[in-house]
Amino acid sequence: MVAAIPNYNMADYLARLIPQVLKQGYQRVFVLDDASTDHTVDVIREFGDAVTLVRSLKNQGAGRNRNQIIDQVDDDTLIHFIDADMDLCTADTARVAANVFAQYAPQGVGVIGGLVRRSDGTQEPYNYGPVFSLPTHLTGGFPPAIDRLRRWPGLAGAVARVGRPAMKAWPKILEAPAAVPTYWVHEGNMLVEARIFRALGGYDPLIREHEAQDLAIRLERKGVKRQFDPCIEVVHHHVDVRGRFRVTKQLEAALYLIRKHGFKRWLTER
């Protein structure tokens, strides 16, 4: 198993994360750099041969940056993607991750998403979710709405109860996280076998948003199942490196996915 850490201008967080990763028993550790302009290279250099830097000469976006791992590993390698602005919370992460993957593999699961928390311990509202489609878009506002109401537990709980029938495929963020089959998973804490990732061609290089949803649609078509399991846990520090045009990029990516995978599918699939 290898750790693959996508990075763009997060040198200080890398300096914090890499020592954690090196203690976890991974066979190799890669930093996939998307043409950072900060002191990322200097940080990596401090770790010598323990860390392999794979660097793009130009900024390509998060999905395409992750694809750089494809040429670095063989088909039998299990890849653990860990975003650079994370902290590891699971002891002996590599062993636990390998065991979890082996547990689900006989069921046809090829991608596993772990639990992503915030620094205050709360779950992120979008650890996993349903297929990218109009019906699921109409229910996707419930998790962030409940999340914003956390300071008023009674009100948050009431909204969660009202929305429960429509939220079957979304995380129940007010409850203890539990393992569940799902459609897409959080790519910032994700396990995938290299042969599967390579066969799909990795993430679609033409989009910079909604990469996880697009990957999941293609996995579904290949018959590869996805699973969420909270036993692999990280804390996310939420460094925004995508800039003020992110909402525009999200809209562009959504329209692209509708065209790519079909309007009828987007209109009806649940």
Number of C-alpha atoms within 10 A of each C-alpha: 21 19 25 25 28 28 25 24 18 21 21 14 19 24 17 15 19 23 11 15 20 16 12 17 15 17 12 17 22 21 28 25 27 23 19 18 12 13 12 22 15 11 17 20 13 11 14 9 11 15 17 17 18 19 18 15 10 11 15 17 17 23 22 21 25 24 19 21 25 17 9 12 17 13 13 11 15 24 26 27 24 24 28 29 24 25 23 20 16 15 13 15 21 23 14 15 23 15 12 16 21 13 11 16 15 9 10 11 18 24 27 29 28 24 26 27 20 14 14 9 10 14 22 19 23 17 23 26 23 23 21 25 20 18 16 21 13 10 18 19 13 21 21 13 14 23 17 12 14 15 10 10 12 11 13 17 15 12 16 21 12 11 16 15 10 16 20 12 20 21 24 19 19 17 8 9 16 12 13 14 16 20 24 29 28 20 25 23 24 22 29 20 19 24 17 18 21 17 12 14 13 20 24 17 16 13 21 19 22 20 23 20 24 22 21 23 18 14 21 14 9 12 12 17 21 24 22 26 19 18 18 24 20 23 21 24 16 12 12 10 11 14 7 9 8 14 12 11 16 16 13 15 19 20 12 16 21 17 12 10 14 11 14 12 14 19 14 11 13 14
